[in-house]
Amino acid sequence: PTTDPGREISVLENYAHNASYVSDRILEDNLENDLRSLSLSKRKTSIVQNSTPVVTARELVLKKCGQEEPLPFEECYSKSVLQNCQKIGEGVYGEVFLFKNPNGGTSVMKVIPIEGDLIVNGERQKKFDEILSEITIALELSNLRNNNDNKTSGFSEVQKVCCVQGSYPEKLIYLWELYDETRGSENDSPDIFGEDQLYIVLQLANGGSDLEAFIFNNSLQAYTMFQQVACTLAVAEEELHFEHRDLHWGNVLLSTVDKNSKVTFRLDGKNYDIMTKGVEVAIIDFTLSRIECEGVVIFNDLSLDPDLFTAEGDYQFEVYKLMQKKNGNNWQRFEPYSNLLWLHYTLDKALTALRYKNTQTKVHKEYLGKLRQLKDEILNYNNVKEFVLEYF
């Protein structure tokens, strides 16, 4: 494809051009808009090589970690750090630990085994090319807090990314067993991993409790939560052509802050202040997300996961089908309406499922009415930016 001769090709773009797992269909789509696609799909299709030296996914991941080779676990996290640690969650991808920082505060450590042959938690381990996409999305969204024209701190802050190698630390195995005894784990014990096992460790700021667990004072707090989520999505939509695609109530975290504090968003160079009323949002989990950066479209080809669209019950599963209907099952294409669908879902949860302490007050009833009105109107817009500019 022809490119702008004055534009420098990014390392990521070069990698995407040479990567052997981008489908022919996706490459053809990109001939029109000069964007390479870095898909998380498992489909393997070869692409004609260009003359630029080939960079591997492994090299790119290590570069994003600031490393040349994988490090032993204890070089990234000392035994003293792991002593102040507890397991707080898990997923098919791996384990989640909370630890005290030596310089104060708490952080979350997501430990993801990669590249091994062992089946873990019923799934094959992610390869470097797949984890590259996840790391890139997390970093790009986190870095929006330092951006100029479009700025938000509403995405989980990535503090560090490491690639480590070796057996699972004994302390973390002990914490896994403790969690299993007290809460029950659906995961395999990490004592299965040998000395050659590779992991990606994502260190994130502690974003608090998810929407499902959080107890609000009243619906005014839920209203400001919704405003923060909407503005965060609008900023990322504008800057990165971002779609979250899986923004259920487990992926919106809330921390308690000073009730008189405010958060500032910048959209197209204009600042918008939102009073927190005591709650601050952090959006997490970009496994299914889509962004454009460095001349590359990064997305997860959900057409290869038909089971996602057959589940029933919660409105969450209906949203997957509505997204699919809207984009015609083409997950490479930017369709910001998907973000509106998840905001509609969030409003539905605020009205039917979130927990409130003070339900008899005038302010609670007033803001339930405002949330109801938003739910009735939000799907009339084309994207979140359009909605935010009119409402806030």
C-alpha positions in Angstrom: 0.0 0.0 0.0 1.1 3.6 -0.6 2.0 5.6 2.4 2.7 9.3 3.0 6.4 9.6 2.1 6.8 12.3 4.7 5.4 10.2 7.5 7.8 8.0 9.6 6.7 4.4 9.9 6.4 3.4 13.5 8.1 0.3 14.9 4.6 -1.1 15.7 3.4 -0.3 12.2 6.4 -2.1 10.7 5.7 -5.1 13.0 2.0 -5.2 12.0 3.0 -5.2 8.3 5.3 -8.2 8.8 3.2 -10.0 11.4 1.8 -13.3 10.0 -1.5 -13.4 11.8 -3.4 -10.5 10.3 -6.1 -11.8 8.0 -6.2 -11.0 4.2 -9.6 -9.3 4.6 -8.2 -7.0 7.3 -5.2 -6.1 5.2 -7.4 -5.3 2.2 -9.6 -3.1 4.3 -6.6 -1.1 5.3 -5.4 -0.4 1.8 -7.9 2.4 1.8 -7.0 4.2 4.9 -3.3 3.2 5.3 -3.8 1.7 8.8 -2.2 -1.6 9.6 -4.2 -4.0 11.7 -2.8 -5.8 14.8 -5.6 -8.3 15.5 -5.8 -10.6 18.5 -7.3 -13.2 16.3 -5.9 -16.7 16.2 -6.2 -16.9 12.4 -2.8 -17.4 10.7 -2.3 -15.9 7.3 1.0 -14.9 5.7 1.6 -11.4 4.4 4.2 -10.3 1.8 7.3 -9.1 3.7 8.6 -5.6 3.1 12.3 -4.7 3.0 12.4 -3.2 6.5 14.2 -5.4 9.1 11.7 -7.5 10.8 11.0 -6.7 14.4 9.4 -9.5 16.5 6.6 -9.2 19.0 9.0 -10.4 21.7 11.3 -7.5 21.0 8.5 -5.0 21.0 7.1 -6.3 24.3 10.5 -6.2 26.0 11.0 -2.6 24.6 7.7 -1.6 26.2 8.9 -3.1 29.5 12.2 -1.2 29.2 14.1 -4.5 29.1 16.4 -6.4 26.7 15.7 -9.8 28.2 13.2 -11.3 30.6 14.3 -10.8 34.3 14.1 -13.1 37.3 10.9 -12.3 39.4 12.9 -11.0 42.4 14.7 -8.4 40.2 11.3 -6.7 39.5 9.7 -7.5 42.9 11.8 -8.1 45.9 10.9 -10.5 48.7 10.2 -7.6 51.0 7.6 -6.2 48.5 5.9 -9.6 48.2 5.7 -9.9 52.0 3.2 -7.0 52.0 1.0 -8.6 49.4 -2.4 -10.3 49.1 -4.4 -12.0 46.4 -7.5 -10.1 45.5 -8.8 -11.6 42.3 -8.3 -13.8 39.3 -9.2 -14.4 35.7 -8.6 -17.0 33.0 -5.5 -14.9 32.1 -3.9 -15.3 35.6 -3.8 -13.9 39.1 -4.3 -10.4 40.7 -2.4 -9.3 43.8 -2.6 -6.1 45.9 0.6 -4.9 47.5 1.9 -2.0 49.5 4.4 0.3 47.7 7.7 1.0 49.5 7.0 4.7 48.9 3.4 4.5 50.2 0.0 3.7 48.7 -1.1 0.4 47.2 -0.8 -1.1 43.7 -2.3 -4.0 41.8 -0.1 -6.6 40.2 -1.6 -8.7 37.4 0.6 -11.8 36.7 -0.1 -13.3 33.3 1.8 -16.5 32.2 2.7 -16.4 28.5 4.4 -18.4 25.7 4.3 -21.8 27.6 2.9 -25.1 26.3 0.9 -25.8 29.5 -2.8 -25.4 29.3 -3.6 -22.9 32.2 -7.1 -22.5 33.6 -8.5 -24.4 30.6 -6.9 -22.1 28.1 -3.7 -22.0 26.0 -1.3 -19.3 27.2 -1.1 -16.0 25.3 1.8 -15.5 22.9 3.9 -12.4 22.7 1.9 -11.0 19.8 -1.4 -11.3 21.8 0.0 -9.8 25.0 1.6 -7.0 22.9 -1.8 -5.8 21.9 -3.1 -5.8 25.5 0.0 -3.9 26.8 -0.1 -1.3 24.1 -3.8 -0.6 24.7 -3.3 -0.3 28.5 -0.3 2.0 28.0 -2.0 4.2 25.4 -5.1 4.7 27.6 -3.1 5.2 30.8 -0.9 7.9 29.0 -4.0 9.9 28.1 -3.5 11.5 31.6 -0.4 13.2 30.1 -1.9 14.2 26.8 -2.5 17.7 25.5 -5.7 18.2 23.5 -7.6 15.1 24.7 -6.8 14.3 28.4 -8.3 12.0 31.0 -7.1 10.1 34.1 -10.2 7.9 34.0 -8.4 4.8 32.7 -6.4 2.5 35.0 -2.9 4.0 35.5 -0.1 1.6 34.3 2.8 2.1 36.7 5.1 -0.6 35.4 5.2 -3.5 32.9 7.7 -6.3 33.4 8.6 -9.5 31.6 9.8 -12.0 34.1 10.9 -15.7 33.9 11.1 -18.5 36.4 9.1 -20.6 38.9 6.2 -18.8 40.6 7.4 -17.0 43.8 6.7 -19.2 46.9 5.1 -16.3 48.7 2.6 -15.8 45.8 1.8 -19.5 45.8 1.1 -19.3 49.5 -1.2 -16.4 48.9 -2.9 -18.3 46.1 -3.5 -21.2 48.5 -4.9 -18.9 51.2 -7.3 -17.4 48.7 -8.4 -20.8 47.5 -9.0 -22.0 51.1 -11.0 -18.9 52.1 -12.8 -17.8 48.9 -12.3 -20.7 46.5 -10.4 -20.4 43.3 -11.4 -21.5 39.8 -7.8 -21.3 38.6 -5.0 -23.9 38.5 -2.4 -23.5 41.2 0.6 -21.5 39.9 2.9 -24.1 41.4 2.6 -25.9 38.0 5.0 -23.5 36.4 8.7 -24.4 35.9 11.9 -22.3 35.7 11.5 -21.6 32.0 8.0 -20.1 32.4 7.6 -16.5 31.1 5.1 -14.0 32.6 4.0 -10.4 31.9 3.5 -8.5 35.1 1.2 -5.4 34.8 1.5 -3.1 37.7 -1.5 -0.8 38.0 -2.6 1.9 40.5 -5.2 0.5 42.9 -8.5 1.7 41.4 -10.8 0.6 44.2 -13.9 -1.5 44.2 -16.0 -2.4 41.1 -19.5 -1.1 40.5 -21.0 -4.4 41.6 -19.4 -4.3 45.1 -19.4 -0.5 45.7 -22.1 1.0 48.0 -23.1 4.5 47.0 -24.4 7.1 49.4 -27.1 8.0 46.9 -27.9 8.3 43.2 -26.1 11.7 43.0 -22.8 9.7 43.4 -24.0 7.3 40.7 -24.7 10.3 38.5 -21.2 11.7 38.8 -19.8 8.2 38.3 -21.7 8.0 35.0 -20.4 11.5 34.0 -16.8 10.4 34.6 -17.2 7.2 32.6 -18.9 9.1 29.7 -16.2 11.8 29.6 -13.4 9.3 29.8 -14.9 7.4 26.8 -15.4 10.6 24.9 -11.7 11.6 25.3 -10.5 8.1 24.2 -12.9 8.0 21.3 -11.6 11.3 20.0 -7.9 10.7 20.5 -7.6 6.9 19.8 -10.8 5.9 18.0 -11.3 3.7 21.1 -14.1 1.3 21.8 -14.1 -0.6 25.1 -16.5 -3.4 24.0 -16.8 -5.0 27.4 -17.6 -2.3 29.9 -19.7 -4.4 32.3 -20.0 -3.4 36.0 -16.9 -5.4 36.9 -14.7 -3.2 34.7 -15.6 0.2 36.3 -13.7 0.7 39.5 -14.5 3.4 42.2 -12.3 4.8 44.9 -13.4 7.1 47.7 -12.0 10.6 47.5 -12.7 14.0 49.1 -16.4 14.8 48.3 -15.4 18.4 47.3 -12.7 17.2 44.8 -13.1 17.5 41.1 -11.7 15.7 38.0 -10.8 17.5 34.9 -11.2 16.2 31.4 -9.9 17.9 28.2 -11.8 17.3 25.0 -10.6 19.0 21.8 -8.5 21.4 23.9 -11.4 22.4 26.1 -11.5 21.6 29.8 -14.5 20.1 31.6 -14.6 19.9 35.4 -16.8 17.3 37.2 -17.4 17.3 40.9 -16.6 13.8 42.2 -19.1 13.9 45.2 -16.7 11.5 46.8 -16.2 8.9 44.1 -13.5 8.7 41.4 -13.6 6.3 38.4 -11.0 4.0 36.9 -11.9 1.9 33.8 -10.1 -1.4 33.4 -9.8 -4.5 31.3 -9.1 -3.9 27.6 -9.0 -7.5 26.4 -11.8 -6.9 23.9 -11.0 -3.3 23.2 -10.1 -1.5 19.9 -7.8 1.5 19.4 -5.8 3.2 16.7 -2.2 4.3 17.5 1.1 4.6 15.7 -0.6 3.9 12.4 -2.0 0.6 13.6 -5.5 -0.6 14.4 -5.4 -2.9 17.4 -8.5 -5.0 18.0 -9.8 -8.4 19.1 -11.7 -10.1 16.2 -14.8 -11.1 18.1 -16.2 -12.8 15.0 -14.0 -15.7 15.9 -15.7 -16.1 19.3 -19.4 -16.9 18.4 -20.1 -18.1 22.0 -19.9 -14.5 23.1 -23.1 -13.8 21.3 -25.1 -16.8 22.5 -25.1 -16.2 26.2 -28.4 -15.0 27.8 -29.6 -13.5 31.0 -28.1 -10.2 32.0 -28.4 -7.1 29.7 -24.6 -7.4 29.3 -25.0 -10.3 27.0 -27.6 -8.4 24.9 -25.0 -5.6 24.5 -22.6 -7.9 22.8 -25.3 -8.8 20.2 -26.3 -5.2 19.7 -22.6 -4.3 19.0 -22.4 -7.1 16.5 -25.6 -6.0 14.8 -24.3 -2.4 14.6 -20.9 -3.2 13.1 -22.0 -6.1 10.9 -19.6 -8.4 12.7 -16.6 -6.3 11.4 -14.6 -5.7 14.5 -11.7 -3.9 12.8 -14.0 -1.0 11.9 -14.5 1.9 14.3 -18.1 2.0 15.5 -18.3 4.4 18.5 -22.0 3.6 19.0 -20.7 0.6 21.0 -19.6 2.9 23.7 -23.1 4.4 23.9 -24.5 0.9 24.3 -22.2 0.3 27.3 -23.2 3.7 28.8 -26.9 2.7 28.4 -26.0 -0.6 30.2 -24.3 1.5 33.0 -27.5 3.6 33.4 -29.6 0.5 33.5 -27.4 -0.9 36.3 -27.7 2.5 38.2 -31.5 2.2 38.1 -31.9 -1.5 38.8 -28.9 -3.0 40.5 -26.5 -0.5 42.2 -26.6 -0.4 46.0 -27.4 2.9 47.8 -27.3 3.8 51.5 -29.8 6.7 51.5 -32.8 5.9 49.3 -35.4 8.1 50.9 -33.8 11.4 50.4 -35.0 14.1 48.0 -31.6 14.2 46.3 -31.7 10.5 45.7 -35.1 10.6 44.0 -34.1 13.7 42.0 -31.0 12.1 40.5 -32.7 8.8 39.9 -35.0 10.9 37.6 -32.0 12.4 35.9 -30.5 8.9 35.3 -33.8 7.7 33.9 -33.9 10.6 31.5 -30.4 9.9 30.3 -31.2 6.3 29.8 -34.2 7.2 27.6 -32.1 9.6 25.4 -28.6 8.3 25.2 -29.1 5.9 22.3 -30.3 8.7 20.1 -26.7 9.9 19.6 -24.0 8.6 17.3 -21.0 8.6 19.6 -20.1 9.5 23.2 -18.4 12.8 22.2 -21.6 14.1 20.6 -23.5 13.1 23.7 -21.0 14.6 26.2 -20.8 17.9 24.3 -24.6 18.3 24.5 -25.1 17.2 28.1 -22.0 18.4 30.0 
